[in-house]
Amino acid sequence: MNINKIQVVFVRHGESEWNKNNRFTGWVDIDLSNRGHLEAKQAGQLLKKNNFIFTYGYTSVLKRAIHTLWIILDQLNQAWLPIKKSWKLNERHYGALQGLNKDEAIKKYGYETIQKWRRNFKDIPPGRVKNKNLITEIDDIHYNIMGIHNLPNGESLELTANRVIPYWKNVIIPDINNNNHTIIIVTHGNSIRAMIKFLNCLSETEISKVEVPTGTPLIYEFNRDFQPIKHYYLS
Ligand SMILES: O=C(O)[C@H](O)COP(=O)(O)O
């Protein structure tokens, strides 16, 4: 690989309608709010101002991330960029919490339990009852077409990392080695937290304190062995 530096830009999607309404979203396919559109546009403008030109893009199969990537690429005049979409970059599946307002969930389960499900590395939120909780059927069509028959039903950050990190190692790194050295990955709060824990070798306690803002480019620079040299938010 004949390149000077490898740059990977992670962006958490812009604010979604359910971020705005403070609802657990997970795999429910909710779109951007007006503010989310604006955040995505501003992220694109910021990347343009800093002369980013991407060679490949990645996103989940959830529209809040896909649309954020489209808006960013539109700002960069790079709508043509090849993009890979994978459910392995989806948000953590929030099980029975999906659709619940976070304050109401705290009233129902208690603050400490909710916080444990949200931020402990290994804690798995309760699973939803099939056909009872929100939009199960739509999820089934969405994912059946992709040939995924065993949908998760509540994931810890650890379980999320168990699909995100292999995707990084087995798909993204080989693509980078194939000369795609400046890439953008638009995904979700917890999929990015899984990557941050892995790349920065953070402990479970350290990652429990890390929050990822919506629509803000997080730049990682790597050496050829994919060790991070530096990372910073573009703002
Ligand atoms: O899926 C969600 O509800 C959010 O995108 C992430 O939620 P969290 O910050 O509660 O993990």
Ligand as a Chemical Component Dictionary entry (heavy atoms), coordinates in Angstrom:
data_LIG
# 
_chem_comp.id                   LIG 
_chem_comp.type                 NON-POLYMER 
_chem_comp.pdbx_formal_charge   0 
_chem_comp.three_letter_code    LIG 
# 
loop_
_chem_comp_atom.comp_id 
_chem_comp_atom.atom_id 
_chem_comp_atom.alt_atom_id 
_chem_comp_atom.type_symbol 
_chem_comp_atom.charge 
_chem_comp_atom.model_Cartn_x 
_chem_comp_atom.model_Cartn_y 
_chem_comp_atom.model_Cartn_z 
_chem_comp_atom.pdbx_ordinal 
LIG O1 O1 O 0 -30.869 3.478 19.990 1  
LIG C1 C1 C 0 -30.954 4.491 20.696 2  
LIG O2 O2 O 0 -31.907 4.729 21.453 3  
LIG C2 C2 C 0 -29.849 5.541 20.673 4  
LIG O3 O3 O 0 -29.413 5.725 19.398 5  
LIG C3 C3 C 0 -28.689 5.171 21.550 6  
LIG O4 O4 O 0 -29.195 5.135 22.800 7  
LIG P1 P1 P 0 -28.297 5.185 24.139 8  
LIG O5 O5 O 0 -27.522 6.461 24.131 9  
LIG O6 O6 O 0 -29.344 5.139 25.211 10 
LIG O7 O7 O 0 -27.446 3.953 24.140 11 
# 
loop_
_chem_comp_bond.comp_id 
_chem_comp_bond.atom_id_1 
_chem_comp_bond.atom_id_2 
_chem_comp_bond.value_order 
_chem_comp_bond.pdbx_ordinal 
LIG O1 C1 DOUB 1  
LIG C1 O2 SING 2  
LIG C1 C2 SING 3  
LIG C2 O3 SING 4  
LIG C2 C3 SING 5  
LIG C3 O4 SING 6  
LIG O4 P1 SING 7  
LIG P1 O5 DOUB 8  
LIG P1 O6 SING 9  
LIG P1 O7 SING 10 
# 
